Amino acid sequence: MARLFNSKRGGFGTAPNFPHPEMLEFCLRRFAETGDLKTRSAAFDLVCFTVQRMGKGGIFD
């Protein structure tokens, strides 16, 4: 899943870059199983970056 992550815009895949809630949920579940706020996992960072980018850019559909 990390290979599909769009490190420039957040989310997964290329344009059109639609949110994939099932992938974000998977990342959060992975984080809950393996990390905590002191040792943030890559899965948690992917979700945070994606949500921040969504908040700044909006969804136009």
C-alpha positions as CSV (number, residue, x, y, z in Angstrom):
1,M,0.0,0.0,0.0
2,A,2.9,2.4,0.7
3,R,4.0,2.0,-2.9
4,L,0.6,3.4,-4.0
5,F,0.8,6.4,-1.6
6,N,0.9,9.8,-3.3
7,S,3.6,11.6,-1.3
8,K,2.8,14.9,-3.0
9,R,-1.0,15.1,-2.7
10,G,-1.8,12.4,-0.2
11,G,-4.1,9.5,-0.8
12,F,-3.4,6.6,-3.0
13,G,-2.8,6.3,-6.7
14,T,-2.6,9.0,-9.4
15,A,-5.2,11.4,-10.7
16,P,-8.0,11.4,-10.3
17,N,-7.0,11.1,-6.6
18,F,-10.2,10.1,-4.8
19,P,-10.2,9.3,-1.1
20,H,-10.2,5.6,-0.3
21,P,-11.7,5.4,3.2
22,E,-11.1,1.6,3.3
23,M,-7.4,2.1,2.8
24,L,-7.2,4.9,5.4
25,E,-9.1,2.7,7.8
26,F,-6.7,-0.2,7.2
27,C,-3.8,2.2,8.0
28,L,-5.4,3.3,11.2
29,R,-6.1,-0.3,12.3
30,R,-2.4,-1.2,11.5
31,F,-1.3,1.8,13.6
32,A,-3.6,0.7,16.5
33,E,-2.0,-2.8,16.4
34,T,1.6,-1.7,16.1
35,G,2.2,1.8,17.4
36,D,1.4,4.6,19.8
37,L,1.6,8.4,19.6
38,K,5.2,8.4,20.8
39,T,6.4,6.1,18.1
40,R,4.2,7.0,15.2
41,S,4.1,4.4,12.5
42,A,4.3,5.0,8.8
43,A,0.7,3.9,8.5
44,F,-0.4,6.7,10.9
45,D,1.7,9.3,9.1
46,L,0.1,8.3,5.7
47,V,-3.4,8.9,7.2
48,C,-2.4,12.2,8.8
49,F,-0.8,13.6,5.7
50,T,-3.8,12.6,3.5
51,V,-6.4,14.1,5.9
52,Q,-4.3,17.4,6.1
53,R,-4.1,17.6,2.3
54,M,-7.9,16.9,2.0
55,G,-8.6,19.7,4.4
56,K,-6.4,22.2,2.5
57,G,-7.5,21.2,-1.0
58,G,-11.1,20.1,-0.6
59,I,-13.1,17.7,-2.7
60,F,-14.7,19.0,-5.8
61,D,-17.3,16.6,-7.1
